Amino acid sequence: MKSLRQLVVFFLGIIFLVACSTSTLPTRSHKNFTSTDYAKLAEDYPAPKHIALLLPLSGPTAAQAQAILNGFLAAYYQNQSTQTVKIYDTASVSVLVQYQQAIQDGADFVVGPLTKTNVQLLLDKASIKIPTLALNYTLTEQSVPNKFYQFALSPENDAQAIAARAAQRGYHHAITLTPEGQWGANVVQAFNKPWLDQHGTIVAALAFRVDDGLNDSIASLLNADQSQERYDNLRWMLKDKLIFTPRRRQDVDVIFLNALPAQAQQILPLLRYYYAGNIPVYATSQIYNGMSMPSRDKDLDGIQFLIMPWAVNSTPTAQAMHSQLQNLWGANFKQYSLLYAYGIDAYNLVLHIPEFKNIADFNLIGNTGKLSLTQNNRFISELEWAKFENGVPVLITQ
């Protein structure tokens, strides 16, 4: 944890933000719902008074959990809330024990846990008696109790949005590139299903290894190695030099990419080198970590990808909070800026669940995107579309 001096600076900064902003909450969207209706809703569903926050604040995911905690508390203090928030470390004690302890301590709302395994364990083994906002999705989509909600930054959701956008743009023949392993397989499956449902085809797929050189893999994916092999065989048979221009496969019109920034920075130059630079590339939000570094990202120019409003088009209030959090938390904020936005939105969802449950088509314009609730109590963030220009994310308006 930070020193007392840093915490004092943080609280003073939040007070400054409150004084400078007109609202601490995201924009609400509703139809035919008056202020009187909202007052009645608030009376029928009072805001929670005692929030328990379950996060793994030690162990391998401690830095990510700390970022979410910082964002959550920033929204809490900016809102000048009279609620109490008690924090429980799920890395040191079983999440089931911590959940029951939180209820015994008087919690009337639980936020967490964070990992998919713990979310699944909580759903399978705990009796969900009070509203609970899990900070991830379960391992499989399944029916959940009425008071159990899930909120995640999901590349699977990104994949579905990319499939829809590519189909709307008239593309039909896709190549997919995603990391090897279960996570990558889940994401590409999330792309494949809606893509195939919309009569698209997958002409080739690459599950790449992070620690391998990608040159040969990309060449094989694009059939550029076959072009070179045909040339070598022909030259050997004719015993003569030939004029040769390598060619890639011609049966692809769009590329789906799920990759972290460092991986994408290897992949995009290779796509161009093997004559695929003119094929549109659509990427999940994993490609950008929220911190602008043009010198790092210039090789990604032209890629279209999903991005949080927090990272590219935040409100004046969010920009002020962004600056304050960066000044306070330094390296953690620089690495996990997007998780701060996630923590802020998690707090705001706690306040607005009654509206999501009782107002048709209700949504919030949050820092992570346009937030809506599915019939199975999953919160979905609809992100913005952007592309890299000179290494800088620029919003796409169409």
N, C-alpha and C positions, 0 to 999 in steps of 0.2 A: 504494500500500500504506500501511497505517497505520504510525505511528511505533513505535519500539522500546518506548516506555512503554506504548502501547496493547496491543501484543502481549503484553507481560508481564502486564498486567491480564487479558487474555483467557485466558492459560494458567493464571493463578491462579484465575480464575473457574471454569475447567473442572475444576481440582483440587478446588475446593469442591463442584462438582456431583457428582463421583465420590464424595466423602466422604458426601454427603447422599443418594445414590440407591442402591437395591439392585440395579439392573440398568441397563446402558446400551443394551440391545437391545430391539426391539419384541417383543410377545407372539407366541409360536409357537403354531400350531394343527396338531395331528397326530392320527392315529388309531392306536392300538395300537403306538406306537413308544416303547421304553423308553430309560432312560439308557444302558444297555449298547449299544443300537442306535446311539444318538447317538455314543458313544465310538468304535464301530467305523467309523461314517461319517467322523468326524473323522480317524481314522487312514488311511482309504482316500483321503480327499480333504482333504489339509492346506490350511490357509488360505494365501492368497498372501503372499509375503514382500516383494515389491517391486511397488508399485502405481504405474502411470503415469496421470496425470490430464490429459486433453487438453481445454482450454477456450480460447475466444477472449477472452483477457484484455486485449486492446486492440481498438480499433475500435468499431462501433456497438452491439455487444451486450456490451461489457466490464462494464457495471454488473450485468447479469443473471448473467453468468458469475462475477463476483466473489461474488455472493450464494450461488451454488451451491457455490463453493469454500469460502466461510466455513462453510456448513453441513456440508459433507463433512469439513473439518478439525475442526470442533467434535465431531462423532461420533467421529472418529479419536482425538482426545486424551481424550475422555471414556471411551473404551473402553480407555485405557491400553495402546494397541497397541504391539507391538515391530516392526511393519511399517515400511518406508520408503515415503514418498509423494514422487514427483517430478512437478513440474508443467510442462506444455508449452503454449506459447501458439500455438494454431492460427490466430490472425489474422495472425501475422507470418511464418509459414512454412507451406507446404502440409501439410494433414493427413496426406497419404500419407508425406511426408518425416518428419514428427513421429512417426507411428506406427512406422515402421521404426527411427527413432532410439531410441524408447522400448524396443523389443525389444533393440536392440544394447546399450543401457544396462543390460540385465538385468531388465527388467520381466517379471513372470510373470502380470500381470493389467493390462488397460487399461480405464480408465473414460473415456468420451467417444468421439467428439466430440459437440458440442451441436446444431449446426444440421442441419436435414433434408438440406440439400445435401451437407454433409460426411459425414453418416452414409451416404447413398446412395453417395457417391464411395468411401468406405472399403470398403463391401460389394462394390462393382463392381470395384474395382481392386486391393485389398490381399489378400494371402494371410493369412487369419485362423488363426494357429497357436497363439495363446494365448487364454484366456478374455477376452472383450471385452464390456463393458457400455456400449452406445451410449446417450447421454442424449437420444434422440429416436427417433421411428419413421422408417423409410424412406419415400420419397415414395409408394410403392405397396406393398401387402402382398405379400410374395413369400417363397419358400423361402430359408432362411438356413443357414449352416454351424452345426454343432452347438455350437461354442464362441462363437457370436455372439448376444448378447442385446440387447434394446431396452427402455428404460424412459422413458416420456414422461408429462407432464401433458397429457392429450389432451381437448380439448373434443369431439372426435368420440366418444370413449368416453362422455362426459357425455350427448351427444345420444342415443346408443343406450339409456342407462339411463333417460332421460326418456321415450322412446317406450314402453319397457316399463312404466314406472310409470303413465303416462297411460292406456295400454290396460287395465292392471289396475284402474284406477279407473272404468272404464266409459265413457271418452270415445272419440269416433269421428271428429269433424270438427275439424280443426286449421287454425289460421293460423300461419305461420312468419315470424319477424322475425330477420334476421341481417345483418351488415354486407356491403356490396357488395365483390366481389373474390373471389379464389380461396379464401382462407381461409374466408370466410363460406360460399361454395358447398360446400366440403368438409364443413363442419359440418352444414349443412342436408341434404346428401345422406346423411350418417350418421344423421340423424333419419328422413328419408323412407323409407329402405329397410325398417327394421324396422317402422315405423309402417304402411306399406302392406302388408307381409307379415302384419300382424295385423288386416287388413281396415279400417284407418283410411283416411280421405280427407284430402287437402289442399285446402281450399276457397279459400285465397288465400295468397300469399307476398309478402313485401316484402324486397328487398335494399336496405337504406337506405345513403345516403351520409353519412359521418360529418360532413362540413362543410356539409350542407344543413339548412335548417329542416325539421322533420319534420311540421309541422302538416298541410299538404296531403296528404302521403303517408299519414299515419295516417287522415285523413278518407276518402281514397279507398279505402284498404284495407278499412275498415269500412262502405263504401257510405254514409257519413253525408253526403258531398257530393251524392249522388244524391237523398237525402231532401230536402236543402235546395233542390236544383234543381227537384224536383217542386213544392215549395211555391211557389217563385218563379214558375214557369210558371202554376200554378193561380191565384195572386193576380193575375197579369197578365191572364189570360183573364176572371176574374170582376170585375176592377176594384174589388176590395173587400179589406178587411182580414179575415184569417182567424185562428182560434185554431190555433196550430201547435206541435207537439212533435216535434222531430227524432227519427229512429230510425236505429239501426244495422242491419246485416245480422243475420239470425236463424239462419243455417245453420252457426254455429260454437259449439263447446262447450269448446275448450281452445286456449291460445296457447303456442307454443314460442318462447322468446326466447334468442338468443345475443348478448350485448352487454356491453361494458365498463361499469363503474359510471356514468361520465359520460353515456354513451348511454342507459342504462336510466333515469337520472333525468330525461331528456327524454321518453322513450317512455311510462312509466307514467302520468304526469299526463294525457297526451294520450289514452291509452286510456280513462281515467275520464271525461275531458271529452266524449268521443264515445260515452258510454253503454256502454262495454265493461268497466267496473270490476267487474262481477260474473262475468266469465269467468276461470276459473283460469289463472294464468300459471306455467309451469315454465321455469326458467332454468338455463343452464350455470353452472359454477363461476366463469366469467369475471366474473360480476356483483359479486363481492366480492374485495377485494385482501388480506384477512386482518387489516386494522386497523380496529377499531370506531370509527365516526364517526356517531353517531346523528343529528346535525343534517344530515349529508349524505345519509344513507340513509333518512330517515323517509318520503320519497315512495315508497319501495320496499316499504312495509308490505304484507303479504299474499302477496308472491311466494314460491313454493316453489323452492328451488334446491339444488344440490349444493355441499358444502363439505368441506374437509379437517378431520380431527379436530384438527390443529395449531391451526386458527383458531377453534375453538368448544368443544372438549371434550378438551383435551390432558391428558396424565397429569401428576402433580406434577413428575416429572423433566423432562418437556418444558416445563412452565411455568417451571421454574427456568432452563432453558437459554434459553427465549424471552426472559426478563428480562435475562439476562446478555448475550445477543447484541444486544438492543436497546440496552443501555447502551454496548456497545463500538462497534457499527457505525452507530448513529444513523440518518441519512437513508437509507442504503442498505437497512437492515433495514426501516424504515417503508414503503418503496416496494416491496420485494421479499421480504417476510416469507415468503410461500409457497415461494419458491425456496430459502430456507434449509431448510425442511422437506424439500424435494425432495433437496437435497444430503445431509442426514442419512440419509434413506432409501436413497439411492444407495450410501452407504458400507455400510449394514447389509445391503443385497442382496449386495454382494461377499462377505460372510461366510457367507451362507446359500444360495448357489446350489446346492451339493451336496444340500441338503435339498429344495429345489424340484425337483431333477432325479430324486431317488431315493425320495421319500416321496409316495405318492398323496394328492392333495387338500391338499398342504401350503400354508399361507399364513402371512403375518405381519401383525399389526395394527400398522401403521406410523404415522408422522406425516401422511402424505399419504392414508392410507386402508388398507383391507384389501388387501394385496398378494398377487396370485396370478400364476402363469405359464401362458401358453397353450402349445398344442402347437407353435406357430411361434416360441417363445422370446421372446414379448412379455410384459413385466410390465404388469399391469393394476392400477390403484388403484380399489377400490370405495369411493366417498365416502359421507359421511353426508348425510341430508336435513335441511334447515333452512328456516325462513321468517323474514322480517323482522317484528319487533314493536317499535313505537316506534323504528324505525331500528336495532335490534340483532338479530343473528342468534340464533335460538332453535332448538334441535334439535327435529325432529319424530320422535316415538317410534313412530308407526304408519305 
